[in-house]
Amino acid sequence: MSETCEKLVELAKGGNTVAFEQLIAIHQERVHALAYRILGNSDDASDIQQETFIRAWQSLRKFREDAAFSTWLHRITVNLCLSMKRRRDYGASEPLVEEMHAVVQGSVLCLERTEEITVLRRALAGLPDHHRVPLVLRDMEDRSYEEIAGILGCSVESVRSRLCRSRALLRERMRPYMEVR
Amino acid sequence: MKRECDRIGDAVWEYVRFGVELCEDDRQHVAECQECERILAESRRVQGLMKEVSRVPQASDCTSAVMSRITARRRPVWGYAATAAMMLLVIVGGLIFLRPHSVTQQIAREVSKPVVTAPAHAAAPEVVQDQSANRERIEAKTARRRSAVAAKRPRRNRRPQARPAPQQRNEMENPASAPEQIAASKHRPVMVAAATWSNAPSQSSSCTYTETNETTGETSICKVEKSPGTVTIFMESKPGGEKLPQKGI
């Protein structure tokens, strides 16, 4: 945790809303990105983003600073995302269609590439939560194994084994499509 | 071999994604194994796609929304605190207000119960609660006499008659000289009487407690008779100047 962030957390713990406002400004993009990558929906990611900071403010005094503030914040984000997914019973296709349109409209990728991306999104969305979340954190968010273990509240070895399994599953699901190509 | 390929597959993924070098053995295995070669190709392709998938739309600034929600939630805390304090005040006030009544009721309930204290070495005495015919007759008579006396004397002289005679009081206050003690309470606090005697508990015994009001001359008599296993209490009040009966108190 950077020194500035530590000071801001200390001030925010004492009820300083200005300090907390600065913490939001520092972390909000990463929180939104993580929520979006887990949920695959921009509106839901924005809701989770706000809720994460509200929860963080409410339980800031419980933050013991044995982990980085960002790790603690992202743990809240992951938990909120997973509970939202359970509550709403996310379908795999619903966000994917939305994303496909976004990709087609927002880039100059050819249709073939767009199809591949859609297949990958579907394959990712089809992974169980306990396999997908480590994959998102490692391969999309570039987190270290230790950070992932801190966010998920498990051991580094558990993260390694989950990642190995999720990568194998992803390759397996993408294989038929790639063989055709 | 398949297990080894799975292990190396993860290392290959890390190599493609983060540039983590493979060890010499793994590198040699990948060069010789068709399965691992295919894994390497798949990993490259999937990770190329994952860069696209990882793109995130621009997040909107949520600072003002979060801060407004935080401040909106903070305000009512004082309201809740004030409400809780008021409720606590009402509850405590109610308890304080009700407490004397409940204590009075409890005392009245306790007083109305006959209580007998017996020495540890004796069997628990049975209280004859109601010598009803005898007692009611005596009480009715006492009440009539009291009201007659009260009508005659000035109001300021009326006061409860609870002080025992000096000799009796000495007996009550000195437990060493009275190894056995019986305390009995009737349904009115003014009728409380206490007596001591020194006989052996297995034998029949009795004692009389007498009090005379010096102003009115009224005499109150309490007689406690104890036979093995039974305690009987008689009470009577005589107006001033009347001679006490010798028997049947």
Interface residues (C-beta under 8 A of the other chain):
Chain A: T17 F20 E21 I24 A25 Q28 E29 H32 A33 Y36 R37 S42 A45 S46 Q49 Q50 F53 I54 W57 A102 V103 L109 R113 E116 I117 L120 R121 L124 D139 M140 D142 R160 L163 C164 R167 A168 L170 R171 M174 R175 M178
Chain B: D6 R7 G9 D10 W13 R17 F18 I39 E42 S43 R45 V46 Q47 L49 M50 E52 V53 S54 V56 P57 A59 S60 D61 C62 T63 A65 V66 M67 R69 I70 T71 R73
